[in-house]
Amino acid sequence: MDVKDEDTSEESKKNHISYYKSLTNVISQIQDEKKQEREPAIISHLDNRIDAMEKDKKRIRDMFPDITEDEWDGNSN
């Protein structure tokens, strides 16, 4: 299996920060949806989606270890 080198250019960094922030928003929306849900199977599915997005966020953070907490949290450009 070929492993693709990750693009850590400035443009990629900017795009990944934007994607990271969108994941944070989607996770928040799913958590709100989870609060209203009563069906265990749906709650489990939502938990799995959140887990997958959290793993993707971690992958992005690992790609750009020089980015500060404030930048990830949206307090800086």
N, CA, C and O atoms as a GROMACS GRO file, in nm:
protein
  308
    1MET      N    1   0.084  -0.117   0.000
    1MET     CA    2   0.000   0.000   0.000
    1MET      C    3   0.089   0.124   0.000
    1MET      O    4   0.182   0.135   0.080
    2ASP      N    5   0.060   0.217  -0.088
    2ASP     CA    6   0.135   0.341  -0.095
    2ASP      C    7   0.089   0.436   0.014
    2ASP      O    8  -0.031   0.450   0.040
    3VAL      N    9   0.185   0.500   0.077
    3VAL     CA   10   0.154   0.600   0.179
    3VAL      C   11   0.186   0.736   0.119
    3VAL      O   12   0.299   0.763   0.079
    4LYS      N   13   0.086   0.821   0.115
    4LYS     CA   14   0.102   0.954   0.057
    4LYS      C   15   0.162   1.048   0.162
    4LYS      O   16   0.119   1.051   0.276
    5ASP      N   17   0.264   1.125   0.120
    5ASP     CA   18   0.320   1.226   0.209
    5ASP      C   19   0.214   1.332   0.236
    5ASP      O   20   0.143   1.374   0.145
    6GLU      N   21   0.206   1.375   0.360
    6GLU     CA   22   0.108   1.478   0.396
    6GLU      C   23   0.160   1.615   0.357
    6GLU      O   24   0.277   1.647   0.379
    7ASP      N   25   0.073   1.694   0.299
    7ASP     CA   26   0.107   1.829   0.256
    7ASP      C   27   0.098   1.922   0.377
    7ASP      O   28  -0.010   1.943   0.433
    8THR      N   29   0.211   1.977   0.417
    8THR     CA   30   0.212   2.066   0.533
    8THR      C   31   0.248   2.209   0.491
    8THR      O   32   0.298   2.288   0.571
    9SER      N   33   0.220   2.242   0.365
    9SER     CA   34   0.246   2.377   0.315
    9SER      C   35   0.156   2.477   0.387
    9SER      O   36   0.063   2.438   0.458
   10GLU      N   37   0.183   2.605   0.369
   10GLU     CA   38   0.102   2.710   0.432
   10GLU      C   39  -0.043   2.703   0.384
   10GLU      O   40  -0.136   2.722   0.463
   11GLU      N   41  -0.062   2.677   0.256
   11GLU     CA   42  -0.199   2.668   0.203
   11GLU      C   43  -0.272   2.549   0.265
   11GLU      O   44  -0.388   2.559   0.304
   12SER      N   45  -0.203   2.436   0.273
   12SER     CA   46  -0.261   2.317   0.335
   12SER      C   47  -0.293   2.344   0.482
   12SER      O   48  -0.398   2.303   0.532
   13LYS      N   49  -0.202   2.412   0.548
   13LYS     CA   50  -0.222   2.446   0.690
   13LYS      C   51  -0.349   2.529   0.707
   13LYS      O   52  -0.432   2.500   0.794
   14LYS      N   53  -0.364   2.630   0.623
   14LYS     CA   54  -0.484   2.715   0.629
   14LYS      C   55  -0.611   2.634   0.603
   14LYS      O   56  -0.711   2.650   0.673
   15ASN      N   57  -0.606   2.547   0.503
   15ASN     CA   58  -0.722   2.464   0.470
   15ASN      C   59  -0.754   2.365   0.582
   15ASN      O   60  -0.871   2.342   0.613
   16HIS      N   61  -0.650   2.308   0.643
   16HIS     CA   62  -0.673   2.213   0.752
   16HIS      C   63  -0.728   2.281   0.876
   16HIS      O   64  -0.812   2.224   0.946
   17ILE      N   65  -0.683   2.403   0.904
   17ILE     CA   66  -0.737   2.476   1.018
   17ILE      C   67  -0.886   2.502   0.996
   17ILE      O   68  -0.967   2.486   1.087
   18SER      N   69  -0.921   2.541   0.875
   18SER     CA   70  -1.062   2.565   0.842
   18SER      C   71  -1.144   2.437   0.857
   18SER      O   72  -1.254   2.439   0.912
   19TYR      N   73  -1.091   2.327   0.807
   19TYR     CA   74  -1.160   2.198   0.817
   19TYR      C   75  -1.173   2.156   0.963
   19TYR      O   76  -1.278   2.106   1.004
   20TYR      N   77  -1.067   2.175   1.041
   20TYR     CA   78  -1.068   2.142   1.183
   20TYR      C   79  -1.181   2.217   1.254
   20TYR      O   80  -1.255   2.159   1.334
   21LYS      N   81  -1.192   2.346   1.224
   21LYS     CA   82  -1.296   2.427   1.287
   21LYS      C   83  -1.435   2.380   1.244
   21LYS      O   84  -1.528   2.382   1.324
   22SER      N   85  -1.449   2.339   1.118
   22SER     CA   86  -1.579   2.289   1.072
   22SER      C   87  -1.613   2.158   1.143
   22SER      O   88  -1.729   2.134   1.177
   23LEU      N   89  -1.513   2.073   1.166
   23LEU     CA   90  -1.536   1.950   1.241
   23LEU      C   91  -1.583   1.980   1.382
   23LEU      O   92  -1.673   1.914   1.434
   24THR      N   93  -1.522   2.080   1.444
   24THR     CA   94  -1.561   2.120   1.579
   24THR      C   95  -1.708   2.162   1.581
   24THR      O   96  -1.782   2.127   1.673
   25ASN      N   97  -1.750   2.238   1.481
   25ASN     CA   98  -1.890   2.281   1.473
   25ASN      C   99  -1.984   2.164   1.451
   25ASN      O  100  -2.091   2.158   1.512
   26VAL      N  101  -1.947   2.072   1.363
   26VAL     CA  102  -2.032   1.956   1.336
   26VAL      C  103  -2.044   1.869   1.460
   26VAL      O  104  -2.153   1.820   1.491
   27ILE      N  105  -1.934   1.851   1.532
   27ILE     CA  106  -1.938   1.772   1.655
   27ILE      C  107  -2.035   1.835   1.755
   27ILE      O  108  -2.113   1.765   1.819
   28SER      N  109  -2.030   1.965   1.766
   28SER     CA  110  -2.120   2.036   1.856
   28SER      C  111  -2.266   2.014   1.816
   28SER      O  112  -2.352   1.992   1.901
   29GLN      N  113  -2.293   2.019   1.687
   29GLN     CA  114  -2.429   1.996   1.638
   29GLN      C  115  -2.475   1.853   1.666
   29GLN      O  116  -2.590   1.831   1.704
   30ILE      N  117  -2.386   1.758   1.648
   30ILE     CA  118  -2.421   1.618   1.674
   30ILE      C  119  -2.446   1.597   1.822
   30ILE      O  120  -2.537   1.523   1.860
   31GLN      N  121  -2.366   1.661   1.906
   31GLN     CA  122  -2.388   1.649   2.051
   31GLN      C  123  -2.525   1.705   2.090
   31GLN      O  124  -2.593   1.648   2.176
   32ASP      N  125  -2.565   1.814   2.027
   32ASP     CA  126  -2.698   1.870   2.053
   32ASP      C  127  -2.807   1.773   2.007
   32ASP      O  128  -2.907   1.754   2.075
   33GLU      N  129  -2.785   1.712   1.891
   33GLU     CA  130  -2.881   1.614   1.839
   33GLU      C  131  -2.891   1.494   1.932
   33GLU      O  132  -2.999   1.440   1.955
   34LYS      N  133  -2.776   1.452   1.986
   34LYS     CA  134  -2.772   1.339   2.078
   34LYS      C  135  -2.856   1.363   2.203
   34LYS      O  136  -2.919   1.271   2.254
   35LYS      N  137  -2.856   1.487   2.251
   35LYS     CA  138  -2.933   1.522   2.371
   35LYS      C  139  -3.082   1.502   2.350
   35LYS      O  140  -3.156   1.477   2.446
   36GLN      N  141  -3.127   1.514   2.228
   36GLN     CA  142  -3.269   1.504   2.197
   36GLN      C  143  -3.309   1.361   2.158
   36GLN      O  144  -3.427   1.328   2.150
   37GLU      N  145  -3.210   1.278   2.134
   37GLU     CA  146  -3.236   1.142   2.085
   37GLU      C  147  -3.259   1.045   2.201
   37GLU      O  148  -3.197   1.057   2.306
   38ARG      N  149  -3.350   0.950   2.180
   38ARG     CA  150  -3.379   0.849   2.283
   38ARG      C  151  -3.346   0.707   2.235
   38ARG      O  152  -3.332   0.616   2.317
   39GLU      N  153  -3.333   0.689   2.106
   39GLU     CA  154  -3.308   0.555   2.049
   39GLU      C  155  -3.161   0.517   2.069
   39GLU      O  156  -3.073   0.585   2.016
   40PRO      N  157  -3.134   0.409   2.143
   40PRO     CA  158  -2.995   0.369   2.170
   40PRO      C  159  -2.910   0.346   2.044
   40PRO      O  160  -2.793   0.382   2.042
   41ALA      N  161  -2.968   0.288   1.941
   41ALA     CA  162  -2.892   0.261   1.818
   41ALA      C  163  -2.849   0.392   1.751
   41ALA      O  164  -2.738   0.402   1.699
   42ILE      N  165  -2.937   0.490   1.753
   42ILE     CA  166  -2.904   0.619   1.692
   42ILE      C  167  -2.799   0.692   1.777
   42ILE      O  168  -2.707   0.752   1.723
   43ILE      N  169  -2.814   0.684   1.908
   43ILE     CA  170  -2.715   0.746   1.998
   43ILE      C  171  -2.578   0.684   1.975
   43ILE      O  172  -2.477   0.754   1.970
   44SER      N  173  -2.574   0.552   1.960
   44SER     CA  174  -2.448   0.482   1.933
   44SER      C  175  -2.388   0.527   1.800
   44SER      O  176  -2.267   0.548   1.790
   45HIS      N  177  -2.472   0.541   1.700
   45HIS     CA  178  -2.426   0.587   1.568
   45HIS      C  179  -2.368   0.728   1.579
   45HIS      O  180  -2.262   0.757   1.522
   46LEU      N  181  -2.436   0.815   1.651
   46LEU     CA  182  -2.387   0.952   1.669
   46LEU      C  183  -2.254   0.953   1.744
   46LEU      O  184  -2.163   1.030   1.711
   47ASP      N  185  -2.243   0.868   1.846
   47ASP     CA  186  -2.116   0.857   1.920
   47ASP      C  187  -2.003   0.813   1.828
   47ASP      O  188  -1.891   0.864   1.837
   48ASN      N  189  -2.032   0.718   1.739
   48ASN     CA  190  -1.931   0.671   1.645
   48ASN      C  191  -1.889   0.781   1.548
   48ASN      O  192  -1.771   0.792   1.514
   49ARG      N  193  -1.982   0.860   1.505
   49ARG     CA  194  -1.950   0.973   1.415
   49ARG      C  195  -1.861   1.074   1.487
   49ARG      O  196  -1.763   1.122   1.431
   50ILE      N  197  -1.897   1.106   1.612
   50ILE     CA  198  -1.816   1.200   1.691
   50ILE      C  199  -1.676   1.144   1.709
   50ILE      O  200  -1.578   1.218   1.694
   51ASP      N  201  -1.665   1.016   1.741
   51ASP     CA  202  -1.534   0.953   1.761
   51ASP      C  203  -1.449   0.963   1.634
   51ASP      O  204  -1.330   0.994   1.642
   52ALA      N  205  -1.508   0.937   1.520
   52ALA     CA  206  -1.434   0.945   1.393
   52ALA      C  207  -1.386   1.088   1.367
   52ALA      O  208  -1.274   1.108   1.321
   53MET      N  209  -1.470   1.185   1.396
   53MET     CA  210  -1.432   1.324   1.374
   53MET      C  211  -1.323   1.368   1.472
   53MET      O  212  -1.233   1.443   1.435
   54GLU      N  213  -1.330   1.321   1.594
   54GLU     CA  214  -1.226   1.352   1.693
   54GLU      C  215  -1.091   1.294   1.650
   54GLU      O  216  -0.987   1.357   1.667
   55LYS      N  217  -1.095   1.173   1.592
   55LYS     CA  218  -0.971   1.112   1.542
   55LYS      C  219  -0.915   1.194   1.426
   55LYS      O  220  -0.794   1.210   1.415
   56ASP      N  221  -1.002   1.244   1.341
   56ASP     CA  222  -0.957   1.326   1.229
   56ASP      C  223  -0.897   1.457   1.280
   56ASP      O  224  -0.797   1.505   1.227
   57LYS      N  225  -0.960   1.516   1.383
   57LYS     CA  226  -0.905   1.637   1.442
   57LYS      C  227  -0.766   1.611   1.499
   57LYS      O  228  -0.676   1.693   1.484
   58LYS      N  229  -0.748   1.497   1.565
   58LYS     CA  230  -0.617   1.463   1.622
   58LYS      C  231  -0.514   1.446   1.510
   58LYS      O  232  -0.400   1.490   1.524
   59ARG      N  233  -0.553   1.382   1.401
   59ARG     CA  234  -0.462   1.364   1.288
   59ARG      C  235  -0.416   1.500   1.235
   59ARG      O  236  -0.298   1.518   1.205
   60ILE      N  237  -0.508   1.593   1.225
   60ILE     CA  238  -0.475   1.727   1.175
   60ILE      C  239  -0.382   1.798   1.272
   60ILE      O  240  -0.285   1.862   1.231
   61ARG      N  241  -0.412   1.789   1.401
   61ARG     CA  242  -0.325   1.853   1.501
   61ARG      C  243  -0.185   1.795   1.497
   61ARG      O  244  -0.087   1.868   1.514
   62ASP      N  245  -0.175   1.664   1.476
   62ASP     CA  246  -0.044   1.600   1.468
   62ASP      C  247   0.034   1.645   1.344
   62ASP      O  248   0.157   1.647   1.345
   63MET      N  249  -0.037   1.680   1.237
   63MET     CA  250   0.027   1.728   1.115
   63MET      C  251   0.092   1.864   1.136
   63MET      O  252   0.194   1.895   1.074
   64PHE      N  253   0.032   1.946   1.224
   64PHE     CA  254   0.077   2.083   1.244
   64PHE      C  255   0.100   2.110   1.393
   64PHE      O  256   0.025   2.185   1.456
   65PRO      N  257   0.205   2.050   1.450
   65PRO     CA  258   0.228   2.064   1.595
   65PRO      C  259   0.266   2.206   1.636
   65PRO      O  260   0.264   2.239   1.755
   66ASP      N  261   0.301   2.292   1.540
   66ASP     CA  262   0.342   2.428   1.574
   66ASP      C  263   0.224   2.523   1.593
   66ASP      O  264   0.244   2.637   1.634
   67ILE      N  265   0.104   2.477   1.565
   67ILE     CA  266  -0.015   2.562   1.580
   67ILE      C  267  -0.054   2.567   1.727
   67ILE      O  268  -0.058   2.464   1.795
   68THR      N  269  -0.081   2.688   1.775
   68THR     CA  270  -0.114   2.706   1.917
   68THR      C  271  -0.259   2.666   1.945
   68THR      O  272  -0.341   2.653   1.855
   69GLU      N  273  -0.288   2.647   2.073
   69GLU     CA  274  -0.424   2.616   2.117
   69GLU      C  275  -0.522   2.724   2.073
   69GLU      O  276  -0.634   2.695   2.030
   70ASP      N  277  -0.479   2.850   2.082
   70ASP     CA  278  -0.565   2.962   2.042
   70ASP      C  279  -0.602   2.953   1.895
   70ASP      O  280  -0.717   2.979   1.858
   71GLU      N  281  -0.507   2.917   1.811
   71GLU     CA  282  -0.536   2.904   1.669
   71GLU      C  283  -0.637   2.791   1.644
   71GLU      O  284  -0.728   2.807   1.562
   72TRP      N  285  -0.621   2.680   1.711
   72TRP     CA  286  -0.715   2.568   1.694
   72TRP      C  287  -0.854   2.608   1.742
   72TRP      O  288  -0.955   2.570   1.683
   73ASP      N  289  -0.858   2.684   1.850
   73ASP     CA  290  -0.987   2.722   1.909
   73ASP      C  291  -1.052   2.840   1.837
   73ASP      O  292  -1.165   2.878   1.870
   74GLY      N  293  -0.983   2.898   1.739
   74GLY     CA  294  -1.043   3.007   1.662
   74GLY      C  295  -1.020   3.145   1.719
   74GLY      O  296  -1.086   3.240   1.677
   75ASN      N  297  -0.931   3.158   1.814
   75ASN     CA  298  -0.904   3.289   1.876
   75ASN      C  299  -0.797   3.367   1.803
   75ASN      O  300  -0.759   3.476   1.845
   76SER      N  301  -0.746   3.310   1.694
   76SER     CA  302  -0.641   3.374   1.618
   76SER      C  303  -0.647   3.325   1.475
   76SER      O  304  -0.706   3.221   1.448
   77ASN      N  305  -0.584   3.399   1.382
   77ASN     CA  306  -0.576   3.354   1.244
   77ASN      C  307  -0.448   3.281   1.228
   77ASN      O  308  -0.417   3.233   1.119
   0.00000   0.00000   0.00000
